[in-house]
Amino acid sequence: MTIDLNGTPHEIAPGTTVGELIRAVTGANRGSAAVVAGEVVPRSEWDTTTITAGQDVEIVTAVQGG
């Protein structure tokens, strides 16, 4: 199914959770935030929040630098 991930169409499997998507995109479980359909998804709900076709998903990752 297709979602809009950070402004770009992206294919994911039906039933994909926010946590699965974040791990697939970032390779990590920490240092990221997720917004699905305009709502921030708390980390405690990542593995129980399923993404549906056509949803807008934004994943923001903290970057350290100087």
N, CA and C atoms as a LAMMPS dump frame, in Angstrom:
ITEM: TIMESTEP
0
ITEM: NUMBER OF ATOMS
198
ITEM: BOX BOUNDS ff ff ff
-5.0000000000000000e+02 5.0000000000000000e+02
-5.0000000000000000e+02 5.0000000000000000e+02
-5.0000000000000000e+02 5.0000000000000000e+02
ITEM: ATOMS id mol type element x y z
1 1 1 N 0.842 -1.174 0
2 1 2 C 0 0 0
3 1 3 C 0.888 1.239 0
4 2 1 N 0.35 2.342 -0.444
5 2 2 C 1.127 3.564 -0.568
6 2 3 C 0.751 4.564 0.526
7 3 1 N 1.784 5.158 1.129
8 3 2 C 1.606 6.248 2.082
9 3 3 C 2.466 7.414 1.598
10 4 1 N 2.277 8.567 2.197
11 4 2 C 3.115 9.718 1.912
12 4 3 C 4.079 9.854 3.078
13 5 1 N 5.339 9.497 2.87
14 5 2 C 6.35 9.517 3.925
15 5 3 C 7.275 10.703 3.711
16 6 1 N 7.21 11.657 4.626
17 6 2 C 8.028 12.871 4.542
18 6 3 C 7.901 13.526 3.167
19 7 1 N 6.659 13.547 2.647
20 7 2 C 6.381 14.237 1.397
21 7 3 C 6.619 13.44 0.133
22 8 1 N 6.966 12.156 0.264
23 8 2 C 7.253 11.313 -0.893
24 8 3 C 6.432 10.03 -0.822
25 9 1 N 5.824 9.602 -1.922
26 9 2 C 5.099 8.326 -1.905
27 9 3 C 6.052 7.189 -1.532
28 10 1 N 5.555 6.283 -0.709
29 10 2 C 6.382 5.195 -0.185
30 10 3 C 5.505 3.958 -0.045
31 11 1 N 5.991 2.827 -0.483
32 11 2 C 5.257 1.564 -0.374
33 11 3 C 5.6 0.86 0.939
34 12 1 N 4.562 0.432 1.663
35 12 2 C 4.751 -0.367 2.87
36 12 3 C 3.755 -1.522 2.843
37 13 1 N 4.012 -2.526 3.647
38 13 2 C 3.109 -3.668 3.736
39 13 3 C 1.878 -3.296 4.563
40 14 1 N 0.711 -3.824 4.195
41 14 2 C -0.471 -3.604 5.017
42 14 3 C -0.213 -4.084 6.444
43 15 1 N -0.705 -3.331 7.416
44 15 2 C -0.533 -3.708 8.814
45 15 3 C 0.742 -3.199 9.442
46 16 1 N 1.551 -2.433 8.689
47 16 2 C 2.804 -1.889 9.227
48 16 3 C 2.502 -0.92 10.367
49 17 1 N 3.24 -1.061 11.462
50 17 2 C 3.073 -0.146 12.587
51 17 3 C 4.056 1.017 12.462
52 18 1 N 3.802 2.049 13.227
53 18 2 C 4.708 3.201 13.26
54 18 3 C 6.104 2.747 13.676
55 19 1 N 6.191 1.895 14.676
56 19 2 C 7.486 1.406 15.146
57 19 3 C 8.243 0.657 14.07
58 20 1 N 7.56 -0.194 13.331
59 20 2 C 8.207 -0.94 12.253
60 20 3 C 8.723 0.013 11.173
61 21 1 N 7.919 1.018 10.831
62 21 2 C 8.335 1.965 9.81
63 21 3 C 9.544 2.776 10.259
64 22 1 N 9.523 3.236 11.496
65 22 2 C 10.657 4.011 12.007
66 22 3 C 11.925 3.179 12.001
67 23 1 N 11.851 1.942 12.448
68 23 2 C 13.034 1.079 12.451
69 23 3 C 13.528 0.815 11.031
70 24 1 N 12.606 0.668 10.085
71 24 2 C 12.994 0.422 8.692
72 24 3 C 13.658 1.649 8.072
73 25 1 N 13.166 2.825 8.415
74 25 2 C 13.686 4.062 7.814
75 25 3 C 14.962 4.533 8.49
76 26 1 N 15.006 4.467 9.826
77 26 2 C 16.141 5.037 10.557
78 26 3 C 17.14 3.997 11.032
79 27 1 N 16.711 2.751 11.142
80 27 2 C 17.584 1.705 11.658
81 27 3 C 17.723 1.752 13.176
82 28 1 N 16.934 2.594 13.821
83 28 2 C 17.034 2.747 15.279
84 28 3 C 15.644 2.883 15.883
85 29 1 N 15.611 2.769 17.193
86 29 2 C 14.357 2.894 17.926
87 29 3 C 14.318 4.176 18.744
88 30 1 N 15.417 4.915 18.745
89 30 2 C 15.509 6.122 19.564
90 30 3 C 15.895 7.307 18.685
91 31 1 N 15.638 8.502 19.201
92 31 2 C 16.058 9.706 18.52
93 31 3 C 15.144 10.15 17.398
94 32 1 N 13.93 9.616 17.35
95 32 2 C 12.99 9.978 16.296
96 32 3 C 11.644 10.357 16.893
97 33 1 N 10.865 11.056 16.084
98 33 2 C 9.483 11.382 16.429
99 33 3 C 8.634 11.068 15.208
100 34 1 N 7.372 10.723 15.444
101 34 2 C 6.479 10.364 14.34
102 34 3 C 5.184 11.159 14.425
103 35 1 N 4.745 11.631 13.258
104 35 2 C 3.463 12.306 13.125
105 35 3 C 2.69 11.559 12.047
106 36 1 N 1.505 11.07 12.401
107 36 2 C 0.668 10.34 11.459
108 36 3 C -0.649 11.088 11.326
109 37 1 N -0.979 11.459 10.117
110 37 2 C -2.216 12.189 9.835
111 37 3 C -2.341 13.435 10.717
112 38 1 N -1.214 14.124 10.914
113 38 2 C -1.221 15.373 11.667
114 38 3 C -1.188 15.242 13.169
115 39 1 N -1.105 14.029 13.684
116 39 2 C -1.085 13.79 15.13
117 39 3 C 0.233 13.137 15.544
118 40 1 N 0.869 13.697 16.578
119 40 2 C 2.085 13.093 17.111
120 40 3 C 1.726 11.756 17.746
121 41 1 N 2.499 10.728 17.412
122 41 2 C 2.279 9.401 17.99
123 41 3 C 3.311 9.202 19.095
124 42 1 N 2.859 9.096 20.353
125 42 2 C 3.809 8.879 21.452
126 42 3 C 4.58 7.569 21.254
127 43 1 N 5.832 7.562 21.66
128 43 2 C 6.672 6.364 21.522
129 43 3 C 6.001 5.135 22.138
130 44 1 N 5.279 5.315 23.209
131 44 2 C 4.611 4.182 23.873
132 44 3 C 3.532 3.55 22.991
133 45 1 N 3.117 4.241 21.923
134 45 2 C 2.071 3.732 21.035
135 45 3 C 2.595 3.325 19.662
136 46 1 N 3.904 3.436 19.429
137 46 2 C 4.466 3.12 18.12
138 46 3 C 4.15 1.704 17.665
139 47 1 N 4.274 0.744 18.548
140 47 2 C 4.096 -0.651 18.143
141 47 3 C 2.643 -1.105 18.135
142 48 1 N 1.729 -0.213 18.494
143 48 2 C 0.307 -0.553 18.442
144 48 3 C -0.466 0.336 17.475
145 49 1 N 0.208 1.315 16.884
146 49 2 C -0.439 2.221 15.928
147 49 3 C -0.136 1.748 14.513
148 50 1 N -1.183 1.319 13.812
149 50 2 C -1.049 0.813 12.458
150 50 3 C -1.272 1.942 11.461
151 51 1 N -0.459 1.975 10.439
152 51 2 C -0.574 2.976 9.386
153 51 3 C -1.5 2.432 8.306
154 52 1 N -2.393 3.28 7.804
155 52 2 C -3.318 2.852 6.757
156 52 3 C -2.97 3.517 5.426
157 53 1 N -3.437 2.933 4.358
158 53 2 C -3.148 3.428 3.002
159 53 3 C -3.543 4.891 2.87
160 54 1 N -2.678 5.651 2.218
161 54 2 C -2.957 7.044 1.938
162 54 3 C -2.624 8.02 3.043
163 55 1 N -2.224 7.525 4.215
164 55 2 C -1.919 8.433 5.323
165 55 3 C -0.635 9.205 5.076
166 56 1 N -0.608 10.427 5.604
167 56 2 C 0.61 11.235 5.604
168 56 3 C 1.384 10.904 6.872
169 57 1 N 2.646 10.521 6.713
170 57 2 C 3.499 10.175 7.845
171 57 3 C 4.768 11.019 7.762
172 58 1 N 5.105 11.646 8.872
173 58 2 C 6.352 12.403 8.97
174 58 3 C 7.21 11.745 10.038
175 59 1 N 8.454 11.449 9.701
176 59 2 C 9.403 10.932 10.674
177 59 3 C 10.524 11.951 10.764
178 60 1 N 10.759 12.417 11.974
179 60 2 C 11.809 13.403 12.235
180 60 3 C 12.843 12.731 13.103
181 61 1 N 14.114 12.842 12.703
182 61 2 C 15.207 12.244 13.456
183 61 3 C 16.137 13.329 13.974
184 62 1 N 16.464 13.249 15.247
185 62 2 C 17.398 14.195 15.852
186 62 3 C 18.797 13.949 15.305
187 63 1 N 19.494 15.034 15.001
188 63 2 C 20.852 14.96 14.484
189 63 3 C 21.743 15.772 15.381
190 64 1 N 22.865 15.194 15.751
191 64 2 C 23.801 15.868 16.637
192 64 3 C 24.964 16.411 15.811
193 65 1 N 25.38 17.581 16.129
194 65 2 C 26.49 18.141 15.381
195 65 3 C 26.998 19.4 16.052
196 66 1 N 27.952 19.996 15.446
197 66 2 C 28.506 21.19 16.073
198 66 3 C 29.048 22.168 15.097
